[in-house]
Each structure stands twice: as C-alpha cells, then as structure tokens.
Amino acid sequence: MKTSITIISSLLLLAACTAKVPYGQTVTMDDATLMDKIKGGWYGQTIGCTYGGPTEFKYKGGLMMDEIPIPWYDDYIYDTFIEDPGLYDDVYMDLTFMETMLRYGLDAPVDEYAKAFAYADYKLWHANQAARYNILNGRGAPESGHWKHNPHADDIDFQIEADFIGMLYPGQVNKASELSDRIGHIMNYGDGWYGGVFIGAMYCLAYVCDDIPTIVTEALKTIPEGTKFHSTISDVVKYWKKYPKDWKQCWFEVTNRHANDIGCPEGVWNGFNIDATINSAFVVIGLLYGGGDFLKTMDISTRCGNDSDCNPASAAGILGVMYGYDAIPEYWKKGAERIKDIPFPYTSLSLDQVCRENFKLIKNLSACKEQGGECIYIDVETPQCVRYEQSFEGIAPVEKRVLKLAFTTSAELSFKGSGVVVQGSVRKIGHADDSYVASVTALLDGTEIEHFTMPIDYIKRKYEIFSAYCFGSGEHTLTLRLDNPHPDYELYASEMVVYDEE
C-alpha cells in the first residue's frame, strides 16, 4: 500500500474554519457538499467497522503491535458483509433508530425507539441487552438504562449508536444533545450516555469545521467537568500535546489512569473494557494522531485495542463527514461500492438509501431560506453542557468471586458489602427446546426483594441473574429460588461481583 494514500489534499483545507468553529454565524452549504459529507460519514463508518472487525476484543488491556497485519483487499467489505453481517451492529443499530424516525416522524416518541430495538430479531449484548430485557418486562426508558437497573450503564452501547444523531444536525450540537438525551437513556446512563453525546457532537462539528483538535475540544464542552468521561478525554488531549508524535505513550498514560472499569461485571478487575470512557478515548487518539489521514486514523484507533471495530468506525465516520466521500481514497471504497444497494441486516436501508434519507431529514430539520433551494442555512450553535450524572457513585467493587454454581431449586450466596451482581443464565440439561422461562425469586437476608423471569431464549435473555446496589453495608445472604423447576433446565451462576461503600 502506498504511504501517500491520505484523505487530505490541498483542495480540502477549508481555511475559513480551520481551528475555529463559526459559532453564532449562519453557514451555507450547497446540496452537493451536504450529500458528499453525508456519504462520507456513512461510508466511513462502514469502512472503519470492517477494518477493525477482525481485532474486536482480541487485544484487551494491551496494544495491537505494528508488526501484526490487518487484512484488506478490494472486496473485503463485500465479503465481510455477506459472510459476517452481525459485525455491523454499529450500523444497523443506528439504522433501527433511523427507521423509527422515518416511520413516526422527527418527534417520534422515545417508547417507539425503545420498542424498535427491544423487539428486533438481532442479538444484543451489555447495556443494549440489559435494556432490551427491561423494556420487554415493563421497565421503560429512562429506567431501562439507569445503573440501578442496568449494570452496563457505562458501557459503549450508546456511543456506537449516536453517529446517526450527529449526522442529522450539521453544526447544531445542542439539538443533537436533546435527541441523545431521549434515546441514550434507553440503554445507558452517566458516562455511557456521555459517550454518545460526545461522539454525536463531534459529527455535528465536523460538518462546519475541518480542524480535528478543535472539534475534539469543542465537543468536550458538552460534557460536565468532574465526570470520569470529561477527565479521560481531557487527558487524551493533554498527553497528545505532551507526546505529539507518540500515540502509544499517550495510550499508556490514559490507560494507566482511566482503564479501571467498576460497572460492567465482566470488566471489573479485567483487561476486558467495554466502558464508554476508555473506548471514546481510543476514538480521539485515532483522530488526533491520525492527523486527517484515513488509514492512519483507523489503524491507530484499531490498535488501541478493546472494542476495536466500534472505535475506528466512529473515527472514520467523523473524518468522512469532515472531508466528504470524494476525499476517501478509492482503495477503501471499492468494497463499499459493491454493497451500496444491499440492505444492512435486520433493516430495510442500504448505504445509498440511508444517505438519501439522511439528506432529506436534514432538509426537514434545517431552516432553509428558499423554497426548493439548492442549499441549507445552518445557524451554528455554541455547545452547551448537558447535565451531570454518574453511575456507581459512592461504591466500588470489593470482591469478584468465581461461582460455577448450577442449581435446580435454590442457592444461597453470602457476602459482605452493600451491592451485588450475579452473572449467569438458564441452561439446558438435556435436549430441550428454547421455550422455557425460569421464574425466580430473590431474597435478601430472608426478605423477598424481587421476582423476575429468565427466558432461555438468547434474544430475550436476562443478561445477569441478579443485581442490586446500595442496600446497606454489612454481612448479607442472597437467596435465589427457582419457582418453576423443570428437569431439563438449570440456573447457572458463573461469577459474582460484590460492591461496598467507598
């Protein structure tokens, strides 16, 4: 591959907005430029997701070294799209929400967004799956994403689903934040929500400014100071300035300070980290050290590790909006062109269709001054900080215990703390089908505190057996009782995480 493949050319350096966002001004954008940026965003996201796909969570808590090659060839996107369509959850989750907006209008009720993915046929994980279970069992937004009901509240889920929100609001960061508030709290809270607000803001600003450090620092103004998310991204910028030619040193400094996940049970005291803070940091490391080069940006975000398909997807999508589809080197677009008319899995929208629909929605959202005019007029908004919220405040993990406990009647778990999460699932013992739904009662110190169901069906499953927080520090006994035992099924508790007051 030629090292000269880059997204920057002298024709693309928009001097009028370099290092400056035209706040308070009305920016005019013709239809051709608008569509070029929209295509750049959607195609960039798809290319970035594909590029990082083979490495997803293969590098947990460590870097992917330069010597390790990442595969690519002309038809790589096409082959991946056909052979591994589930990789594109980054995109088809966005499209699920986009289809909801197209069906119910720009002011679609939040419940329609929630139902759209809760009742979808695709598999989900982490905050999305916990929220899906909540919604299917009567706990709607915003409680479905709150950390008291969703141990994955700080996970990356909304971060990878907010791209479409930023794509809808050129230069209008605060309008994007309003929509992020409604949709993002379906599945996330606190830093998990901030991940989507921040990524969406960078997309918004990429429409009207071509300076990467500026869109990073300006987008960060939407996030309250004093939060873990703000501190993490601020440190990325700090160490980028200190080590402008060494992204690995920046990665080390930021990871050393901020890669401690206390929420997601799988990530507690583990190199696995699906937290939005550290993964958003890897998006920003790719953008800052990539310097506008399409390959370099994707490659760095990928080699940072952890959720290494999602992070280059957002980084490449932001670059695509900033510089436009035409500026993406042909080398990366060949495979994408082959799938442009094929609907993404679980949706009715193809790449070309979503670009056209995105264009029409922007036209409807923007205050065009001429009927049928060939341009949009954007009143660029100064970013406003969203409200402060943090998950798991005042508590921290104090024990992580391997259980490997299978039971068909009941089980008791004793611990010392003020919160507990028990991981596990319903399992088949014989050759039974997937119709069984376990009925479970949880008792804390002998008092019933919750009754719930657990489907064996993977799509509808409960992500953890049980979670509860802030019920008073001390010695406790949790009893899990299976109320409808069946000889072909068992409850399997794999691990537990205990929390206590800090």
VEXDREN-2710 file (C-alpha; in Angstrom, 1 decimal):
% VEXDREN-2710
k/r/px/py/pz
1/MET/0.0/0.0/0.0
2/LYS/1.3/3.4/-0.9
3/THR/2.0/5.6/2.1
4/SER/0.7/8.6/0.1
5/ILE/-2.9/7.3/0.4
6/THR/-4.4/10.0/2.6
7/ILE/-7.6/11.8/3.0
8/ILE/-6.1/15.3/3.0
9/SER/-5.4/17.3/-0.1
10/SER/-4.8/21.0/-0.6
11/LEU/-8.2/21.3/-2.1
12/LEU/-9.8/20.2/1.1
13/LEU/-8.2/22.5/3.5
14/LEU/-11.1/24.9/4.4
15/ALA/-9.1/27.8/5.7
16/ALA/-12.2/29.7/6.8
17/CYS/-13.0/27.3/9.6
18/THR/-9.6/25.8/10.4
19/ALA/-9.1/25.9/14.2
20/LYS/-12.3/27.9/14.5
21/VAL/-16.0/27.0/14.7
22/PRO/-18.2/29.7/13.3
23/TYR/-20.5/30.0/16.3
24/GLY/-23.4/32.4/16.1
25/GLN/-23.0/32.5/12.3
26/THR/-25.2/31.2/9.5
27/VAL/-23.2/28.8/7.3
28/THR/-24.5/28.0/3.8
29/MET/-23.9/24.5/2.4
30/ASP/-25.0/23.5/-1.1
31/ASP/-26.7/20.2/-1.8
32/ALA/-23.7/18.5/-3.4
33/THR/-21.4/19.3/-0.5
34/LEU/-24.1/18.2/2.0
35/MET/-24.5/14.9/0.3
36/ASP/-20.8/14.4/0.0
37/LYS/-20.4/14.8/3.7
38/ILE/-23.4/12.5/4.5
39/LYS/-21.9/9.8/2.2
40/GLY/-18.5/10.3/3.8
41/GLY/-20.0/9.7/7.2
42/TRP/-22.0/6.6/6.5
43/TYR/-19.4/5.0/4.2
44/GLY/-16.6/6.0/6.6
45/GLN/-18.3/4.3/9.5
46/THR/-18.9/1.2/7.5
47/ILE/-15.3/1.0/6.3
48/GLY/-13.9/1.7/9.8
49/CYS/-16.1/-1.0/11.3
50/THR/-15.0/-3.5/8.7
51/TYR/-11.3/-2.6/9.1
52/GLY/-11.3/-3.2/12.9
53/GLY/-13.6/-6.2/12.8
54/PRO/-11.0/-9.0/12.9
55/THR/-9.4/-7.5/16.1
56/GLU/-12.6/-6.9/18.2
57/PHE/-11.7/-7.6/21.8
58/LYS/-8.7/-9.7/20.9
59/TYR/-6.5/-7.1/22.5
60/LYS/-7.8/-6.4/26.0
61/GLY/-5.8/-4.1/28.1
62/GLY/-2.9/-4.1/25.7
63/LEU/-1.9/-2.6/22.3
64/MET/-2.0/-4.4/19.0
65/MET/1.6/-4.1/17.8
66/ASP/2.5/-2.6/14.4
67/GLU/4.0/-5.8/13.2
68/ILE/0.6/-7.6/13.3
69/PRO/-1.1/-7.1/9.9
70/ILE/-4.7/-6.2/9.5
71/PRO/-6.3/-7.8/6.4
72/TRP/-7.7/-5.8/3.5
73/TYR/-8.3/-6.3/-0.2
74/ASP/-10.7/-4.8/-2.8
75/ASP/-13.7/-6.9/-2.0
76/TYR/-13.0/-7.2/1.7
77/ILE/-16.1/-5.2/2.7
78/TYR/-18.3/-7.1/0.4
79/ASP/-17.1/-10.5/1.6
80/THR/-17.4/-9.5/5.3
81/PHE/-20.9/-8.0/4.7
82/ILE/-22.1/-11.3/3.2
83/GLU/-20.2/-13.7/5.5
84/ASP/-20.3/-11.9/8.8
85/PRO/-23.3/-9.5/8.7
86/GLY/-23.5/-9.4/12.6
87/LEU/-20.3/-7.4/12.6
88/TYR/-22.3/-4.3/11.5
89/ASP/-24.3/-3.8/14.7
90/ASP/-22.5/-0.4/14.8
91/VAL/-24.5/0.5/11.7
92/TYR/-27.8/-1.5/11.9
93/MET/-28.5/-0.2/15.4
94/ASP/-28.2/3.3/14.0
95/LEU/-30.5/2.3/11.2
96/THR/-33.0/0.9/13.6
97/PHE/-33.4/4.3/15.1
98/MET/-33.3/6.0/11.7
99/GLU/-36.2/3.8/10.5
100/THR/-38.1/4.7/13.6
101/MET/-37.7/8.4/12.9
102/LEU/-38.7/7.8/9.2
103/ARG/-41.8/5.9/10.4
104/TYR/-43.0/8.1/13.2
105/GLY/-41.6/11.5/12.3
106/LEU/-38.9/13.7/13.7
107/ASP/-40.6/13.8/17.1
108/ALA/-41.0/10.1/17.4
109/PRO/-41.9/9.1/21.0
110/VAL/-39.0/7.6/22.9
111/ASP/-41.0/4.4/23.5
112/GLU/-41.1/3.8/19.8
113/TYR/-37.3/3.9/19.7
114/ALA/-37.1/1.6/22.7
115/LYS/-39.5/-0.9/21.2
116/ALA/-37.8/-0.8/17.8
117/PHE/-34.6/-2.5/19.1
118/ALA/-36.2/-4.4/22.0
119/TYR/-38.4/-6.4/19.6
120/ALA/-35.8/-6.7/16.9
121/ASP/-34.5/-10.1/15.8
122/TYR/-30.8/-9.4/16.2
123/LYS/-28.6/-10.4/19.1
124/LEU/-27.6/-7.7/21.6
125/TRP/-25.0/-7.5/24.4
126/HIS/-24.2/-5.5/27.5
127/ALA/-26.2/-2.3/28.1
128/ASN/-28.4/-2.9/25.0
129/GLN/-29.4/-6.4/26.1
130/ALA/-30.0/-5.4/29.7
131/ALA/-32.2/-2.5/28.4
132/ARG/-34.0/-4.9/26.0
133/TYR/-34.8/-7.2/28.9
134/ASN/-36.0/-4.2/31.0
135/ILE/-38.2/-2.9/28.2
136/LEU/-39.7/-6.4/27.4
137/ASN/-40.5/-6.8/31.1
138/GLY/-42.2/-3.4/31.6
139/ARG/-39.4/-1.2/32.7
140/GLY/-39.1/1.6/30.1
141/ALA/-36.7/4.5/29.5
142/PRO/-35.0/6.1/31.2
143/GLU/-35.1/3.5/34.0
144/SER/-34.1/0.8/31.4
145/GLY/-30.7/2.4/31.1
146/HIS/-30.2/3.5/34.7
147/TRP/-27.3/1.9/36.6
148/LYS/-29.6/0.7/39.4
149/HIS/-31.4/-1.4/36.8
150/ASN/-28.7/-1.9/34.3
151/PRO/-25.1/-2.9/35.5
152/HIS/-23.8/-2.0/32.0
153/ALA/-25.0/1.7/32.1
154/ASP/-21.5/3.0/31.5
155/ASP/-20.8/0.6/28.6
156/ILE/-20.1/1.7/25.0
157/ASP/-23.6/0.9/23.6
158/PHE/-24.9/4.4/23.0
159/GLN/-21.5/5.6/21.9
160/ILE/-21.8/3.4/18.8
161/GLU/-25.4/4.3/18.2
162/ALA/-25.2/8.1/18.3
163/ASP/-23.4/8.5/15.0
164/PHE/-26.7/9.0/13.2
165/ILE/-27.8/11.7/15.6
166/GLY/-24.7/13.8/14.9
167/MET/-25.2/13.1/11.2
168/LEU/-28.7/14.7/11.4
169/TYR/-27.6/18.1/12.9
170/PRO/-24.9/19.9/11.0
171/GLY/-23.4/22.5/13.3
172/GLN/-26.3/22.1/15.8
173/VAL/-24.7/20.4/18.7
174/ASN/-27.4/21.2/21.3
175/LYS/-30.2/19.9/19.2
176/ALA/-28.2/16.7/18.8
177/SER/-27.7/16.6/22.6
178/GLU/-31.5/16.9/23.1
179/LEU/-32.1/13.8/21.0
180/SER/-29.2/12.0/22.6
181/ASP/-30.9/12.6/26.0
182/ARG/-34.0/10.9/24.9
183/ILE/-32.5/7.9/23.0
184/GLY/-29.3/7.5/25.0
185/HIS/-31.1/6.9/28.3
186/ILE/-32.9/3.9/26.9
187/MET/-29.8/1.8/27.3
188/ASN/-27.2/4.0/29.2
189/TYR/-26.6/6.5/32.0
190/GLY/-23.8/8.7/33.1
191/ASP/-20.5/8.1/31.3
192/GLY/-22.2/5.6/29.0
193/TRP/-24.7/8.3/27.9
194/TYR/-21.9/10.9/27.6
195/GLY/-20.1/8.7/25.1
196/GLY/-22.9/9.1/22.7
197/VAL/-23.4/12.8/23.4
198/PHE/-19.7/13.4/22.7
199/ILE/-19.4/11.3/19.6
200/GLY/-22.6/13.0/18.2
201/ALA/-21.2/16.4/19.0
202/MET/-18.0/15.6/17.0
203/TYR/-20.1/14.6/14.0
204/CYS/-22.1/17.8/14.2
205/LEU/-19.0/20.0/14.3
206/ALA/-17.3/18.0/11.5
207/TYR/-19.9/19.5/9.1
208/VAL/-18.7/23.0/9.8
209/CYS/-15.0/22.7/10.8
210/ASP/-12.1/20.8/9.5
211/ASP/-9.7/21.1/12.4
212/ILE/-9.6/17.8/14.4
213/PRO/-8.2/19.2/17.7
214/THR/-10.9/21.9/17.6
215/ILE/-13.8/19.5/17.2
216/VAL/-12.5/17.3/20.0
217/THR/-12.1/20.1/22.5
218/GLU/-15.3/21.9/21.4
219/ALA/-17.4/18.7/21.5
220/LEU/-16.0/18.0/25.0
221/LYS/-17.7/21.2/26.2
222/THR/-21.0/19.2/26.1
223/ILE/-19.7/17.0/28.9
224/PRO/-19.7/18.2/32.6
225/GLU/-16.3/18.7/34.2
226/GLY/-15.8/16.5/37.2
227/THR/-17.1/13.4/35.4
228/LYS/-14.9/10.5/34.6
229/PHE/-15.6/10.9/30.9
230/HIS/-14.5/14.5/30.8
231/SER/-11.4/13.7/32.8
232/THR/-10.5/10.9/30.4
233/ILE/-10.9/12.8/27.2
234/SER/-9.1/15.8/28.7
235/ASP/-6.1/13.6/29.5
236/VAL/-6.1/12.3/25.9
237/VAL/-5.7/15.9/24.7
238/LYS/-3.2/16.7/27.4
239/TYR/-0.9/13.7/26.5
240/TRP/-1.3/14.3/22.8
241/LYS/0.1/17.7/23.3
242/LYS/2.9/16.3/25.5
243/TYR/3.8/13.4/23.2
244/PRO/2.6/14.7/19.7
245/LYS/4.5/12.0/17.8
246/ASP/4.0/9.0/20.1
247/TRP/0.4/7.8/20.3
248/LYS/1.5/4.7/22.2
249/GLN/2.8/6.8/25.1
250/CYS/-0.5/8.7/25.1
251/TRP/-2.3/5.4/25.1
252/PHE/-0.2/4.2/28.1
253/GLU/-0.8/7.3/30.2
254/VAL/-4.5/7.4/29.6
255/THR/-5.0/3.7/30.0
256/ASN/-2.9/3.7/33.2
257/ARG/-5.2/6.4/34.7
258/HIS/-8.6/5.6/33.3
259/ALA/-9.0/1.9/32.3
260/ASN/-10.4/0.8/35.7
261/ASP/-14.0/-0.4/34.9
262/ILE/-16.1/-0.7/38.0
263/GLY/-19.5/-1.2/36.4
264/CYS/-19.6/-4.0/33.7
265/PRO/-19.2/-7.2/35.7
266/GLU/-17.1/-8.8/33.0
267/GLY/-14.8/-5.7/33.0
268/VAL/-14.2/-5.5/36.8
269/TRP/-10.6/-6.3/37.5
270/ASN/-10.1/-7.5/34.0
271/GLY/-8.3/-6.3/30.8
272/PHE/-11.6/-6.5/29.0
273/ASN/-13.1/-3.0/29.0
274/ILE/-16.2/-2.0/27.1
275/ASP/-16.7/1.2/29.1
276/ALA/-17.5/4.2/27.0
277/THR/-14.8/6.4/28.6
278/ILE/-11.8/4.4/27.5
279/ASN/-13.2/3.5/24.1
280/SER/-14.2/7.1/23.3
281/ALA/-10.6/7.9/24.3
282/PHE/-9.4/5.5/21.7
283/VAL/-11.6/7.2/19.1
284/VAL/-9.9/10.5/20.0
285/ILE/-6.4/9.1/20.0
286/GLY/-7.0/7.8/16.5
287/LEU/-8.3/11.2/15.3
288/LEU/-5.6/13.3/16.9
289/TYR/-2.7/11.2/15.9
290/GLY/-4.2/10.3/12.6
291/GLY/-4.0/13.9/11.6
292/GLY/-6.6/13.6/8.9
293/ASP/-5.1/10.5/7.2
294/PHE/-7.9/8.0/6.7
295/LEU/-5.7/4.8/7.1
296/LYS/-3.6/6.1/10.0
297/THR/-6.7/7.2/11.9
298/MET/-8.5/3.9/11.6
299/ASP/-5.3/2.0/12.2
300/ILE/-4.4/3.8/15.5
301/SER/-8.0/3.5/16.8
302/THR/-7.9/-0.2/16.0
303/ARG/-4.5/-0.9/17.5
304/CYS/-5.6/0.8/20.8
305/GLY/-7.5/-2.5/21.4
306/ASN/-10.7/-3.4/23.3
307/ASP/-13.8/-2.6/21.2
308/SER/-11.6/-2.2/18.1
309/ASP/-14.3/-2.3/15.4
310/CYS/-16.5/0.3/17.0
311/ASN/-13.8/2.8/17.7
312/PRO/-12.3/3.1/14.1
313/ALA/-15.9/3.1/12.8
314/SER/-16.7/6.3/14.7
315/ALA/-13.3/7.9/13.9
316/ALA/-13.6/7.2/10.2
317/GLY/-17.2/8.3/10.1
318/ILE/-16.2/11.7/11.7
319/LEU/-13.4/12.1/9.1
320/GLY/-15.8/11.2/6.4
321/VAL/-18.2/14.0/7.4
322/MET/-15.3/16.4/7.7
323/TYR/-13.8/15.9/4.3
324/GLY/-16.5/14.2/2.4
325/TYR/-17.0/10.9/0.5
326/ASP/-15.0/12.1/-2.5
327/ALA/-11.9/12.5/-0.4
328/ILE/-11.9/8.9/0.9
329/PRO/-9.3/7.1/-1.2
330/GLU/-10.7/4.7/-3.8
331/TYR/-8.7/1.9/-2.2
332/TRP/-11.1/1.9/0.8
333/LYS/-14.3/2.5/-1.2
334/LYS/-14.2/-0.4/-3.7
335/GLY/-15.8/-3.0/-1.5
336/ALA/-18.3/-0.5/-0.1
337/GLU/-19.5/0.4/-3.6
338/ARG/-20.4/-3.3/-4.1
339/ILE/-22.7/-3.3/-1.1
340/LYS/-24.2/0.1/-1.5
341/ASP/-27.6/-1.2/-2.7
342/ILE/-27.8/-4.2/-0.3
343/PRO/-29.9/-3.5/2.8
344/PHE/-28.0/-3.9/6.1
345/PRO/-29.0/-6.9/8.1
346/TYR/-32.3/-6.6/10.0
347/THR/-33.1/-3.3/8.2
348/SER/-34.7/-2.1/5.0
349/LEU/-31.9/0.5/4.4
350/SER/-28.8/0.2/2.3
351/LEU/-25.8/2.5/2.3
352/ASP/-27.2/4.6/-0.6
353/GLN/-30.7/4.6/0.8
354/VAL/-29.6/5.8/4.3
355/CYS/-27.6/8.6/2.7
356/ARG/-30.7/9.8/0.8
357/GLU/-32.9/9.6/3.8
358/ASN/-30.3/11.4/5.9
359/PHE/-30.2/14.2/3.3
360/LYS/-34.0/14.6/3.3
361/LEU/-34.2/14.6/7.1
362/ILE/-31.5/17.4/7.3
363/LYS/-33.5/19.4/4.8
364/ASN/-36.6/19.0/7.1
365/LEU/-34.7/19.8/10.2
366/SER/-32.8/22.8/8.8
367/ALA/-34.2/26.3/8.3
368/CYS/-33.9/26.7/4.6
369/LYS/-34.4/30.3/3.5
370/GLU/-35.5/29.4/0.0
371/GLN/-38.3/27.1/-1.0
372/GLY/-36.7/24.4/-3.1
373/GLY/-33.3/26.0/-2.7
374/GLU/-30.2/24.1/-3.5
375/CYS/-28.6/24.8/-0.2
376/ILE/-29.2/24.7/3.6
377/TYR/-28.6/27.5/6.0
378/ILE/-27.1/26.3/9.3
379/ASP/-27.2/28.5/12.4
380/VAL/-24.2/27.1/14.2
381/GLU/-24.8/26.5/17.9
382/THR/-22.3/27.1/20.7
383/PRO/-22.1/23.8/22.6
384/GLN/-24.0/23.8/25.9
385/CYS/-23.0/21.4/28.7
386/VAL/-25.5/18.6/29.4
387/ARG/-26.5/17.7/33.0
388/TYR/-24.2/16.0/35.5
389/GLU/-24.8/12.3/36.2
390/GLN/-22.5/9.5/37.3
391/SER/-23.2/5.8/37.7
392/PHE/-22.0/3.8/40.7
393/GLU/-21.2/7.0/42.7
394/GLY/-20.0/6.2/46.3
395/ILE/-19.5/2.5/45.7
396/ALA/-16.7/0.3/44.4
397/PRO/-16.1/-3.4/43.8
398/VAL/-14.5/-5.2/46.8
399/GLU/-14.8/-8.8/45.7
400/LYS/-15.1/-10.9/42.5
401/ARG/-15.9/-14.5/43.2
402/VAL/-15.9/-17.4/40.8
403/LEU/-19.1/-19.5/41.5
404/LYS/-19.6/-22.1/38.8
405/LEU/-22.8/-23.0/40.6
406/ALA/-25.6/-24.9/38.9
407/PHE/-28.9/-25.3/40.7
408/THR/-32.5/-26.5/40.0
409/THR/-34.2/-25.4/43.2
410/SER/-32.3/-22.7/45.1
411/ALA/-28.9/-21.3/46.0
412/GLU/-27.5/-19.1/48.8
413/LEU/-24.7/-16.7/48.4
414/SER/-23.2/-14.9/51.5
415/PHE/-21.1/-11.8/51.2
416/LYS/-20.0/-8.6/52.9
417/GLY/-20.9/-5.3/51.1
418/SER/-23.7/-3.1/50.0
419/GLY/-24.3/-4.3/46.5
420/VAL/-24.0/-7.5/44.4
421/VAL/-24.2/-8.6/40.8
422/VAL/-24.6/-12.3/40.0
423/GLN/-23.7/-13.4/36.5
424/GLY/-25.2/-16.4/34.8
425/SER/-28.0/-17.8/32.7
426/VAL/-30.6/-20.5/32.2
427/ARG/-29.1/-23.7/30.8
428/LYS/-30.4/-26.8/29.2
429/ILE/-29.6/-30.1/30.9
430/GLY/-31.0/-32.4/28.1
431/HIS/-32.1/-31.8/24.6
432/ALA/-34.9/-29.4/25.5
433/ASP/-36.2/-26.6/23.4
434/ASP/-35.9/-22.8/24.0
435/SER/-39.4/-22.3/25.2
436/TYR/-38.7/-22.5/28.9
437/VAL/-38.8/-19.3/31.0
438/ALA/-37.5/-19.6/34.5
439/SER/-39.4/-17.9/37.3
440/VAL/-37.1/-16.7/40.0
441/THR/-37.5/-15.1/43.4
442/ALA/-34.6/-13.2/45.1
443/LEU/-34.5/-12.8/48.8
444/LEU/-32.0/-10.7/50.7
445/ASP/-31.5/-11.8/54.3
446/GLY/-34.7/-13.8/54.1
447/THR/-36.8/-10.9/52.8
448/GLU/-38.2/-11.1/49.2
449/ILE/-37.0/-8.2/47.2
450/GLU/-37.6/-9.1/43.6
451/HIS/-39.4/-11.6/41.5
452/PHE/-38.4/-11.9/37.8
453/THR/-38.4/-14.2/34.8
454/MET/-35.4/-15.5/32.9
455/PRO/-36.0/-16.8/29.3
456/ILE/-33.6/-19.3/27.9
457/ASP/-34.1/-17.6/24.5
458/TYR/-30.8/-15.8/23.8
459/ILE/-32.6/-12.8/22.2
460/LYS/-34.8/-12.2/25.2
461/ARG/-32.4/-13.3/27.9
462/LYS/-31.6/-11.6/31.2
463/TYR/-28.0/-10.5/31.0
464/GLU/-27.3/-11.2/34.6
465/ILE/-29.2/-13.3/37.0
466/PHE/-29.5/-10.6/39.6
467/SER/-28.2/-7.1/40.5
468/ALA/-28.9/-4.7/43.4
469/TYR/-27.0/-1.8/44.9
470/CYS/-26.9/0.5/47.9
471/PHE/-28.9/-1.7/50.3
472/GLY/-26.7/-1.1/53.3
473/SER/-23.1/-2.2/54.1
474/GLY/-22.7/-5.3/56.1
475/GLU/-23.0/-9.1/56.1
476/HIS/-25.7/-10.3/53.8
477/THR/-27.2/-13.5/52.3
478/LEU/-28.7/-13.6/48.9
479/THR/-31.1/-16.5/48.1
480/LEU/-32.1/-17.2/44.6
481/ARG/-35.1/-19.5/44.4
482/LEU/-36.3/-21.2/41.2
483/ASP/-40.1/-21.3/41.5
484/ASN/-40.9/-23.4/38.4
485/PRO/-38.2/-26.1/38.4
486/HIS/-38.0/-28.4/35.3
487/PRO/-35.8/-31.5/34.9
488/ASP/-34.5/-30.3/31.6
489/TYR/-33.2/-26.9/32.8
490/GLU/-31.0/-25.3/35.5
491/LEU/-29.8/-21.9/36.6
492/TYR/-26.1/-21.5/36.3
493/ALA/-24.4/-18.7/38.3
494/SER/-20.9/-18.2/36.9
495/GLU/-19.5/-15.3/38.9
496/MET/-20.5/-12.6/41.4
497/VAL/-19.2/-9.1/42.0
498/VAL/-19.6/-7.5/45.4
499/TYR/-19.7/-3.8/46.0
500/ASP/-19.3/-1.7/49.1
501/GLU/-19.4/1.9/50.1
502/GLU/-16.2/3.8/49.4
END
